């Protein structure tokens, strides 16, 4: 069995937002979180 040299990390960020929340602002907040996770070394985001 071939194992990777290091463990990789990812996140599933489901589209769960409060009712009545501005969808554009929610999307921008989610993208900002993904950018921070990229800085922390996460490999994937779904």
Number of C-alpha atoms within 10 A of each C-alpha: 3 4 6 7 6 6 7 10 11 13 12 8 12 8 10 7 11 9 7 6 9 10 13 9 10 15 13 11 12 14 13 12 13 18 14 11 17 14 9 9 12 15 12 13 13 8
